Amino acid sequence: MNIGIVGAGTVGSVLAQTFAQGDHQVKLSRHSGATSLAPRRAEFSPQVSFVEVVEALQQPIVIMAVPFEQAPAVLKTVPDFDQRIVIDVTNQFTADFKKINTAPLTGSEVIAQAATNARVIKAFNTLPPDFMTGQVTGPGRRVLFYAGDDVTAKKTFAALVRPLNFRPVNLGKLRHGGSVMQVGGGLGNTHFVQIDE
């Protein structure tokens, strides 16, 4: 699977390494361009290539790992996502960690409005970056909460992350599931492990 990641900070970089473990072709991008990532080549496996943002946004699965304030503008550069999957890993913070109020919408509904004709999945934002690898100490799988409005997209997402040692837990639609996953929703910074399948 080709996976585009927009944002090469801590979260985007960890997720690039995580998905590359599953033999996916990961196209990592950042606003300052592909060449700005070249000095970091040794950090990533050969399955990770550096591309421009516009190319990352054209992949079958797109992971938005930029600050929440920037995400809508980036997504609006694509006129039509043509039912491709956009994974929203953002949290509603400003650069100085102040909560952003998006009421009456959840943060992921704001993302979904900006991503025209995309199927949006909210995931990963409740995990600290160190736990986004799926790895655990001892037996078990890392619990990964997710939400979305499209049933087929959610099945695709769950199938994508299971081989990476995650136990995906469907929290429903973006309205309800997204609300409990976002800042102040109750599931922030959770890192459960399921031992029995």
matplotlib code that plots the C-alpha trace (Angstrom):
import matplotlib.pyplot as plt

x = [0.0, 1.2, 0.8, 1.5, 2.4, 2.1, 4.3, 7.7, 7.9, 8.0, 4.6, 4.9, 8.4, 7.4, 4.4, 6.6, 8.8, 5.9, 4.1, 7.4, 7.7, 4.7, 6.4, 4.2, 5.7, 5.7, 5.9, 7.0, 6.7, 7.0, 6.2, 9.9, 10.2, 11.6, 15.2, 15.0, 14.6, 17.6, 20.0, 17.7, 17.9, 19.6, 16.7, 14.3, 14.0, 14.3, 10.5, 10.3, 10.9, 10.9, 8.4, 6.7, 3.5, 1.4, 2.6, 1.9, -1.6, -2.3, -1.7, -4.5, -4.0, -3.0, -1.9, -2.2, 0.5, 0.7, -0.5, -4.3, -4.3, -2.5, -4.3, -7.5, -5.6, -3.3, -6.2, -8.1, -5.3, -6.8, -10.0, -11.4, -9.9, -12.1, -13.0, -9.4, -8.7, -7.4, -6.1, -6.4, -3.8, -4.0, -4.9, -6.7, -3.8, -2.2, 1.6, 1.7, -0.6, -3.8, -6.9, -8.7, -12.5, -14.2, -17.8, -20.3, -18.0, -15.4, -11.9, -12.1, -15.3, -13.5, -10.8, -13.5, -15.1, -11.7, -10.9, -13.5, -14.8, -12.4, -13.2, -11.7, -10.5, -9.5, -6.6, -3.3, -3.8, -4.5, -1.1, 2.2, 4.7, 6.7, 3.6, 2.7, 5.1, 2.7, 5.5, 4.8, 6.9, 6.0, 3.0, 0.0, -1.0, -1.1, -4.8, -5.5, -8.8, -10.2, -13.4, -14.9, -18.1, -17.4, -17.7, -15.5, -12.8, -12.8, -12.4, -9.5, -7.9, -8.3, -6.8, -3.9, -2.8, -3.5, -0.2, 1.7, 0.8, -2.1, -5.5, -7.9, -11.0, -13.8, -15.4, -18.0, -18.5, -16.5, -19.3, -19.2, -15.9, -14.0, -15.4, -14.1, -10.7, -10.1, -8.5, -10.7, -12.7, -11.5, -9.2, -6.2, -2.7, -4.1, -1.8, -3.7, -2.4, -4.7, -3.1, -5.8, -7.1]
y = [0.0, 3.5, 5.8, 9.6, 11.4, 15.2, 16.4, 15.1, 16.1, 13.6, 12.1, 12.0, 10.5, 7.8, 6.8, 6.7, 4.2, 2.2, 1.8, 1.0, -2.1, -3.5, -3.3, -0.4, 2.3, 5.5, 8.9, 11.4, 15.1, 18.5, 22.0, 22.9, 20.3, 16.9, 18.0, 19.3, 15.7, 14.4, 14.9, 12.5, 9.6, 7.3, 7.5, 5.7, 2.4, 2.1, 1.9, 5.5, 8.0, 11.8, 13.7, 17.0, 17.6, 17.6, 14.0, 12.8, 14.1, 12.0, 8.6, 6.1, 6.7, 10.1, 10.7, 14.3, 14.8, 18.6, 21.0, 21.1, 24.8, 24.1, 20.9, 22.4, 24.7, 21.9, 19.6, 22.3, 22.3, 19.0, 19.8, 16.2, 13.3, 10.9, 8.8, 8.2, 7.7, 10.5, 9.6, 12.5, 12.2, 15.9, 17.3, 20.6, 22.6, 25.8, 26.0, 27.1, 24.2, 26.1, 24.2, 25.2, 25.3, 23.9, 23.6, 22.6, 20.3, 17.9, 18.5, 15.5, 16.9, 20.1, 18.0, 16.1, 19.3, 20.5, 17.2, 17.2, 13.8, 12.0, 9.2, 10.5, 8.2, 9.7, 7.6, 7.7, 11.0, 9.5, 7.7, 9.3, 9.1, 6.3, 4.1, 4.7, 2.0, -0.7, -2.4, -3.4, -4.9, -8.5, -10.2, -8.4, -5.7, -2.0, -0.8, 1.8, 3.7, 4.9, 6.5, 7.3, 7.7, 5.2, 1.6, 0.3, 2.8, 1.7, -1.9, -1.0, 1.0, -1.9, -4.4, -2.0, -1.6, -5.1, -6.6, -3.8, -5.2, -2.9, -4.0, -1.5, -0.5, 1.1, 4.0, 4.8, 7.9, 11.1, 12.9, 10.6, 8.7, 11.7, 13.7, 11.3, 11.0, 14.8, 17.1, 17.0, 14.0, 11.5, 9.3, 11.5, 9.9, 6.4, 3.4, 0.2, -3.2, -6.2, -9.5, -11.9, -11.9]
z = [0.0, -0.8, 2.2, 2.1, 5.3, 5.5, 8.3, 9.2, 12.9, 15.7, 15.0, 11.2, 11.5, 13.9, 11.8, 8.7, 10.5, 11.8, 8.5, 6.7, 9.0, 7.2, 3.8, 2.8, 0.5, 2.6, 1.0, 3.7, 3.1, 4.8, 3.9, 3.4, 0.6, 0.0, -0.2, 3.4, 4.5, 2.7, 5.8, 7.7, 5.2, 7.7, 10.1, 7.8, 6.0, 2.2, 2.1, 3.1, 0.3, 0.6, -1.6, -2.0, -0.1, -3.3, -4.0, -0.5, -0.7, -3.8, -2.2, -1.5, 2.2, 3.5, 7.1, 8.3, 10.9, 10.8, 13.5, 13.7, 12.8, 9.5, 8.5, 6.9, 4.6, 3.5, 2.8, 0.8, -1.8, -3.1, -4.9, -4.6, -2.6, -4.7, -1.7, -0.6, 3.1, 5.2, 8.7, 11.1, 13.8, 14.9, 18.3, 18.8, 20.2, 19.2, 18.9, 22.6, 23.6, 24.0, 23.2, 20.0, 20.3, 17.1, 18.6, 17.4, 15.3, 16.6, 15.4, 13.0, 11.5, 10.8, 9.1, 7.2, 5.9, 4.6, 2.9, 0.1, -0.7, 1.6, 4.0, 7.3, 10.1, 13.4, 15.0, 16.8, 18.5, 21.9, 21.9, 22.9, 20.0, 21.7, 21.6, 17.9, 16.9, 18.1, 20.1, 23.7, 26.5, 26.8, 25.1, 23.7, 21.2, 21.5, 21.7, 19.0, 19.2, 15.9, 14.6, 11.2, 9.3, 6.5, 7.3, 4.5, 5.2, 8.9, 7.8, 5.6, 8.4, 10.9, 8.4, 7.8, 11.5, 12.8, 11.3, 13.0, 16.4, 17.1, 18.4, 16.7, 18.7, 16.8, 18.7, 16.1, 14.0, 14.0, 16.0, 19.0, 18.7, 17.6, 20.5, 23.1, 21.4, 21.0, 23.6, 26.8, 25.5, 28.1, 26.0, 25.7, 26.3, 26.7, 26.0, 26.9, 25.9, 25.0, 25.9, 24.8, 21.3]

ax = plt.figure().add_subplot(projection="3d")
ax.plot(x, y, z, "-o")
ax.set_aspect("equal")
plt.show()
